[in-house]
Amino acid sequence: MLDEVEALLPEEAKVLFLTDRGFCAFELLRALQCKGWSFRIRTKGRSRLQGVQRREFQPKRLALKEGSGVLYRKGATRKCNEDNLLLFFILKYIRWGGKRMGLPNNGWANKKGTASRDCNCGSWKQHWINFTKDEWPSTCSVFGCNSSAELGAHVYHPDVEGERIAPMCDSCNKKTDIINLKGSTKLPKANISQTCGKIS
């Protein structure tokens, strides 16, 4: 859907996606970021939020004047005054109740030595399908790659516990450097003791 919208927009268009508190479609936010589009999340003054430095605060304590707001981007703040501006927040990590939601797109790497591993699903491709409950994607999940997704690759990230499975083409699965994933990529856990091994 986003690709269809992008095709209708003039090249100089700047996209701003607006949503209210309680929004939980984090895959959509990651897809917006991949396209270089911005988003804003509105919230009430009594809500409890955490910034990127894990400092909890309530918007009402900012004591803003009517019609003004503060934009948060990666920990930095700047005041702004625009017509009909509500209190908007851009957070590097979207948090709810102090828990980080979603996984990073950037900074992943292929796990070496996994060719001999198997699971109760029959293949790591089927494992991905079973534990995302989604259809197998037609293209590789590595950002910038449009080749066909052929296999379920083991990937890991320094900030994510355990290995994950990502749909990839054979070429990207052989990369030894850092890889970035597309915003819509779902990454089920590869640990069979936590997934298909529990239901065998």
C-alpha positions in Angstrom: 0.0 0.0 0.0 2.8 2.4 0.9 4.4 1.8 -2.5 1.2 2.7 -4.3 0.9 5.9 -2.3 4.5 6.8 -3.0 3.9 6.3 -6.7 1.2 9.0 -6.6 3.2 11.6 -4.8 5.3 14.3 -6.4 9.1 13.8 -6.0 9.4 16.9 -3.7 6.6 15.7 -1.4 7.4 15.4 2.4 5.3 12.7 4.1 4.2 13.0 7.8 2.2 10.1 9.3 0.1 11.1 12.3 -1.3 8.7 14.8 -2.8 8.7 18.3 -1.6 7.1 21.5 -2.2 3.3 21.6 -1.0 2.9 18.1 0.8 -0.5 17.9 1.5 -1.2 14.2 5.2 -1.0 14.7 5.9 -2.8 11.4 4.2 0.2 9.6 6.5 2.7 11.5 9.6 0.8 10.4 8.3 0.7 6.8 7.8 4.5 7.0 11.4 4.9 8.2 12.7 2.8 5.4 11.1 5.2 2.9 12.5 8.2 4.7 9.0 9.4 5.8 8.3 11.0 9.2 5.7 10.1 11.8 4.2 11.7 14.9 2.5 10.1 17.8 0.0 12.2 19.8 -0.5 11.6 23.5 -2.2 13.0 26.5 -0.4 15.1 29.1 -0.8 12.5 31.8 0.7 9.7 29.8 4.0 8.3 31.1 6.7 8.1 28.5 10.4 7.1 28.3 12.9 8.9 26.3 15.9 7.2 24.6 17.9 7.7 27.8 15.2 5.8 29.7 14.2 8.9 31.7 10.5 8.7 32.4 8.4 11.9 32.2 4.9 13.1 31.7 4.1 15.6 28.9 2.1 17.8 31.3 5.2 18.6 33.2 6.6 20.4 30.2 4.0 23.2 30.9 3.6 24.1 27.2 1.5 27.0 26.1 -1.7 26.3 24.1 -0.8 25.7 20.4 2.8 24.9 21.0 4.7 21.6 21.3 8.0 19.9 21.6 9.4 17.5 19.1 11.7 14.7 20.3 14.2 13.2 17.9 16.8 10.8 19.1 17.0 12.4 22.5 17.3 15.9 21.3 14.5 18.4 21.7 13.5 21.6 20.0 10.6 23.9 20.7 8.2 24.7 17.9 5.1 26.8 17.3 2.8 25.9 14.4 -0.9 26.3 13.7 -3.0 23.7 15.4 0.0 21.9 16.7 -0.7 19.3 19.3 1.9 17.6 21.5 3.9 15.3 19.3 6.6 12.9 20.1 9.2 11.2 17.9 11.1 8.6 19.9 14.1 6.6 18.7 12.5 3.6 20.3 8.8 3.3 20.8 8.2 2.2 24.4 5.0 1.1 26.2 5.2 0.4 29.9 9.0 0.7 29.7 9.4 -2.2 27.3 10.9 -1.8 23.9 8.6 -2.7 21.1 9.8 -4.1 17.8 13.4 -5.0 16.6 16.0 -2.8 15.0 16.3 -2.8 11.2 20.0 -2.0 11.0 23.2 -3.8 12.3 22.3 -7.4 11.7 24.8 -10.1 10.6 24.6 -13.7 9.3 25.4 -16.4 11.8 28.1 -18.7 10.5 28.0 -22.5 10.8 24.3 -23.0 10.7 24.0 -25.1 7.5 23.7 -28.4 9.5 21.0 -27.1 11.8 17.5 -28.3 11.5 14.2 -27.9 13.3 10.9 -29.7 13.8 9.3 -27.6 11.1 11.2 -29.4 8.4 13.0 -26.3 7.1 13.9 -22.8 8.4 11.7 -21.4 5.7 8.7 -23.3 7.1 9.8 -22.3 10.6 9.5 -18.7 9.6 6.1 -19.3 8.2 4.9 -21.2 11.2 6.0 -18.7 13.8 5.1 -15.5 12.0 1.8 -16.9 10.7 2.4 -15.0 7.5 2.9 -15.8 3.9 6.5 -16.3 2.7 7.7 -13.0 1.2 8.5 -12.9 -2.5 11.8 -10.9 -2.1 14.8 -11.0 0.2 14.5 -9.2 3.5 17.8 -7.4 3.1 17.4 -3.7 2.4 18.1 -2.8 -1.2 17.9 -6.5 -2.4 15.0 -7.5 -4.7 16.1 -11.1 -5.4 13.8 -13.9 -4.5 13.7 -15.1 -0.9 15.0 -18.7 -1.1 15.7 -19.7 2.5 15.4 -18.9 6.2 18.7 -17.4 7.3 20.0 -17.3 10.9 20.8 -13.7 11.8 21.9 -12.0 15.0 22.2 -8.5 16.5 24.3 -7.3 19.4 21.2 -5.7 21.1 18.8 -8.6 20.5 18.9 -11.8 22.6 19.3 -15.0 20.6 19.3 -15.6 16.9 16.4 -14.9 14.5 15.3 -16.2 11.2 15.0 -13.9 8.2 13.9 -14.7 4.6 16.9 -14.2 2.3 18.3 -14.9 -1.1 21.3 -17.2 -1.3 23.6 -14.3 -2.1 22.7 -12.2 0.9 22.9 -15.2 3.2 26.6 -15.5 2.3 27.4 -11.9 3.3 30.0 -11.5 6.0 29.6 -7.8 6.8 26.8 -6.0 8.6 23.4 -6.1 6.9 20.3 -3.9 7.2 16.8 -5.3 6.9 13.7 -4.0 5.3 11.3 -2.3 7.7 8.5 -4.9 7.2 10.7 -7.9 8.1 9.4 -10.3 10.7 12.0 -12.1 12.7 10.9 -15.2 14.7 13.3 -16.7 17.2 15.5 -19.5 15.9 15.9 -21.2 19.3 13.9 -24.4 18.9 13.6 -24.9 22.6 11.5 -21.7 22.6 9.6 -22.5 19.4 9.0 -25.7 17.5 10.8 -27.8 20.1 8.2 -26.9 22.6 5.3 -28.3 20.6 7.0 -31.5 19.3 
